[in-house]
């Protein structure tokens, strides 16, 4: 029985470490999803800005021809 106490402590320590690891993995996965969402939003905003620049350039060129 004297040996079972250290093993029990090790098992408990391992369980705590495993729980922390799983929590960190969940946090990392959530951060990855958020990053993907932000990248998508950024790409959309950049594309809209590019379209606005093209429209502004076309208007400027049209004004020069007048």
Backbone as JSON Lines, residues from 0, in Angstrom:
{"i":0,"aa":"X","n":[0.81,-1.19,0.0],"ca":[0.0,0.0,0.0],"c":[0.86,1.26,0.0]}
{"i":1,"aa":"X","n":[2.05,1.19,0.5],"ca":[2.91,2.37,0.58],"c":[3.26,2.88,-0.8]}
{"i":2,"aa":"X","n":[3.34,1.98,-1.78],"ca":[3.68,2.4,-3.13],"c":[2.49,2.99,-3.88]}
{"i":3,"aa":"X","n":[1.28,2.67,-3.48],"ca":[0.12,3.17,-4.21],"c":[-0.09,4.66,-4.02]}
{"i":4,"aa":"X","n":[0.32,5.22,-2.89],"ca":[0.15,6.66,-2.66],"c":[0.94,7.5,-3.67]}
{"i":5,"aa":"X","n":[2.22,7.21,-3.9],"ca":[2.95,7.98,-4.91],"c":[2.36,7.81,-6.32]}
{"i":6,"aa":"X","n":[1.9,6.6,-6.62],"ca":[1.29,6.38,-7.94],"c":[-0.01,7.16,-8.07]}
{"i":7,"aa":"X","n":[-0.76,7.21,-6.99],"ca":[-2.02,7.97,-7.0],"c":[-1.72,9.45,-7.21]}
{"i":8,"aa":"X","n":[-0.69,9.94,-6.56],"ca":[-0.31,11.34,-6.72],"c":[0.14,11.61,-8.16]}
{"i":9,"aa":"X","n":[0.89,10.69,-8.73],"ca":[1.33,10.83,-10.12],"c":[0.14,10.81,-11.08]}
{"i":10,"aa":"X","n":[-0.8,9.91,-10.83],"ca":[-1.99,9.83,-11.68],"c":[-2.79,11.13,-11.6]}
{"i":11,"aa":"X","n":[-2.92,11.65,-10.39],"ca":[-3.66,12.9,-10.22],"c":[-2.94,14.05,-10.92]}
{"i":12,"aa":"X","n":[-1.63,14.09,-10.77],"ca":[-0.83,15.13,-11.43],"c":[-0.96,15.02,-12.94]}
{"i":13,"aa":"X","n":[-0.92,13.8,-13.44],"ca":[-1.07,13.58,-14.87],"c":[-2.45,14.02,-15.35]}
{"i":14,"aa":"X","n":[-3.47,13.71,-14.57],"ca":[-4.84,14.1,-14.93],"c":[-4.98,15.62,-14.99]}
{"i":15,"aa":"X","n":[-4.36,16.3,-14.04],"ca":[-4.41,17.77,-14.03],"c":[-3.68,18.33,-15.25]}
{"i":16,"aa":"X","n":[-2.52,17.77,-15.54],"ca":[-1.75,18.21,-16.71],"c":[-2.53,17.95,-17.99]}
{"i":17,"aa":"X","n":[-3.15,16.79,-18.08],"ca":[-3.94,16.45,-19.26],"c":[-5.12,17.41,-19.43]}
{"i":18,"aa":"X","n":[-5.77,17.76,-18.33],"ca":[-6.89,18.7,-18.39],"c":[-6.42,20.08,-18.86]}
{"i":19,"aa":"X","n":[-5.27,20.51,-18.37],"ca":[-4.72,21.8,-18.81],"c":[-4.39,21.76,-20.29]}
{"i":20,"aa":"X","n":[-3.8,20.66,-20.73],"ca":[-3.45,20.51,-22.14],"c":[-4.7,20.58,-23.01]}
{"i":21,"aa":"X","n":[-5.74,19.89,-22.62],"ca":[-6.98,19.91,-23.39],"c":[-7.59,21.3,-23.41]}
{"i":22,"aa":"X","n":[-7.51,22.02,-22.29],"ca":[-8.03,23.39,-22.23],"c":[-7.24,24.29,-23.17]}
{"i":23,"aa":"X","n":[-5.92,24.14,-23.18],"ca":[-5.08,24.96,-24.07],"c":[-5.35,24.63,-25.54]}
{"i":24,"aa":"X","n":[-5.57,23.36,-25.83],"ca":[-5.89,22.97,-27.21],"c":[-7.21,23.59,-27.64]}
{"i":25,"aa":"X","n":[-8.19,23.62,-26.75],"ca":[-9.48,24.23,-27.06],"c":[-9.3,25.73,-27.29]}
{"i":26,"aa":"X","n":[-8.49,26.38,-26.46],"ca":[-8.22,27.81,-26.65],"c":[-7.52,28.06,-27.98]}
{"i":27,"aa":"X","n":[-6.57,27.21,-28.31],"ca":[-5.84,27.35,-29.57],"c":[-6.78,27.17,-30.76]}
{"i":28,"aa":"X","n":[-7.66,26.2,-30.68],"ca":[-8.62,25.97,-31.75],"c":[-9.55,27.18,-31.91]}
{"i":29,"aa":"X","n":[-10.01,27.74,-30.8],"ca":[-10.87,28.92,-30.85],"c":[-10.13,30.11,-31.45]}
{"i":30,"aa":"X","n":[-8.87,30.28,-31.07],"ca":[-8.07,31.36,-31.63],"c":[-7.86,31.16,-33.12]}
{"i":31,"aa":"X","n":[-7.67,29.93,-33.55],"ca":[-7.52,29.63,-34.97],"c":[-8.78,29.97,-35.75]}
{"i":32,"aa":"X","n":[-9.94,29.63,-35.18],"ca":[-11.2,29.97,-35.84],"c":[-11.39,31.49,-35.92]}
{"i":33,"aa":"X","n":[-11.03,32.18,-34.85],"ca":[-11.15,33.64,-34.85],"c":[-10.2,34.25,-35.88]}
{"i":34,"aa":"X","n":[-8.99,33.74,-35.97],"ca":[-8.03,34.24,-36.95],"c":[-8.55,34.03,-38.37]}
{"i":35,"aa":"X","n":[-9.11,32.88,-38.64],"ca":[-9.67,32.6,-39.96],"c":[-10.79,33.59,-40.28]}
{"i":36,"aa":"X","n":[-11.64,33.84,-39.3],"ca":[-12.75,34.79,-39.5],"c":[-12.21,36.19,-39.78]}
{"i":37,"aa":"X","n":[-11.22,36.61,-39.01],"ca":[-10.64,37.94,-39.21],"c":[-9.93,38.06,-40.55]}
{"i":38,"aa":"X","n":[-9.25,37.0,-40.97],"ca":[-8.6,37.02,-42.29],"c":[-9.63,37.17,-43.4]}
{"i":39,"aa":"X","n":[-10.74,36.46,-43.26],"ca":[-11.81,36.54,-44.26],"c":[-12.37,37.96,-44.3]}
{"i":40,"aa":"X","n":[-12.64,38.53,-43.13],"ca":[-13.16,39.89,-43.08],"c":[-12.17,40.88,-43.69]}
{"i":41,"aa":"X","n":[-10.9,40.71,-43.36],"ca":[-9.88,41.6,-43.89],"c":[-9.81,41.5,-45.41]}
{"i":42,"aa":"X","n":[-9.83,40.28,-45.93],"ca":[-9.78,40.08,-47.38],"c":[-10.97,40.74,-48.06]}
{"i":43,"aa":"X","n":[-12.13,40.63,-47.45],"ca":[-13.33,41.25,-48.01],"c":[-13.18,42.77,-48.03]}
{"i":44,"aa":"X","n":[-12.69,43.33,-46.94],"ca":[-12.5,44.78,-46.87],"c":[-11.45,45.25,-47.87]}
{"i":45,"aa":"X","n":[-10.38,44.5,-48.03],"ca":[-9.35,44.87,-49.0],"c":[-9.92,44.83,-50.41]}
{"i":46,"aa":"X","n":[-10.71,43.82,-50.72],"ca":[-11.3,43.72,-52.06],"c":[-12.24,44.89,-52.31]}
{"i":47,"aa":"X","n":[-13.05,45.25,-51.33],"ca":[-13.94,46.41,-51.49],"c":[-13.14,47.69,-51.7]}
{"i":48,"aa":"X","n":[-12.05,47.85,-50.96],"ca":[-11.21,49.03,-51.12],"c":[-10.58,49.06,-52.51]}
{"i":49,"aa":"X","n":[-10.15,47.91,-53.01],"ca":[-9.58,47.85,-54.36],"c":[-10.61,48.28,-55.4]}
{"i":50,"aa":"X","n":[-11.83,47.79,-55.23],"ca":[-12.89,48.16,-56.16],"c":[-13.15,49.66,-56.13]}
{"i":51,"aa":"X","n":[-13.12,50.25,-54.94],"ca":[-13.32,51.7,-54.83],"c":[-12.19,52.46,-55.49]}
{"i":52,"aa":"X","n":[-10.98,51.98,-55.37],"ca":[-9.84,52.63,-56.02],"c":[-9.99,52.56,-57.54]}
{"i":53,"aa":"X","n":[-10.38,51.4,-58.05],"ca":[-10.57,51.26,-59.49],"c":[-11.65,52.22,-59.98]}
{"i":54,"aa":"X","n":[-12.74,52.31,-59.26],"ca":[-13.82,53.23,-59.65],"c":[-13.32,54.67,-59.62]}
{"i":55,"aa":"X","n":[-12.58,55.03,-58.58],"ca":[-12.05,56.39,-58.48],"c":[-11.07,56.67,-59.62]}
{"i":56,"aa":"X","n":[-10.24,55.7,-59.98],"ca":[-9.31,55.89,-61.09],"c":[-10.06,56.05,-62.4]}
{"i":57,"aa":"X","n":[-11.09,55.25,-62.6],"ca":[-11.88,55.36,-63.83],"c":[-12.55,56.72,-63.92]}
{"i":58,"aa":"X","n":[-13.07,57.21,-62.81],"ca":[-13.7,58.54,-62.8],"c":[-12.66,59.62,-63.09]}
{"i":59,"aa":"X","n":[-11.48,59.49,-62.51],"ca":[-10.42,60.48,-62.74],"c":[-10.01,60.48,-64.2]}
{"i":60,"aa":"X","n":[-9.88,59.3,-64.79],"ca":[-9.51,59.21,-66.2],"c":[-10.61,59.8,-67.08]}
{"i":61,"aa":"X","n":[-11.85,59.55,-66.73],"ca":[-12.97,60.1,-67.5],"c":[-12.98,61.62,-67.41]}
{"i":62,"aa":"X","n":[-12.63,62.16,-66.26],"ca":[-12.59,63.61,-66.09],"c":[-11.48,64.22,-66.92]}
{"i":63,"aa":"X","n":[-10.37,63.52,-67.05],"ca":[-9.24,64.03,-67.84],"c":[-9.59,64.1,-69.31]}
{"i":64,"aa":"X","n":[-10.45,63.24,-69.79],"ca":[-10.8,63.21,-71.21],"c":[-11.77,64.32,-71.57]}
{"i":65,"aa":"X","n":[-12.39,64.92,-70.59],"ca":[-13.38,65.97,-70.9],"c":[-12.75,67.26,-71.25]}
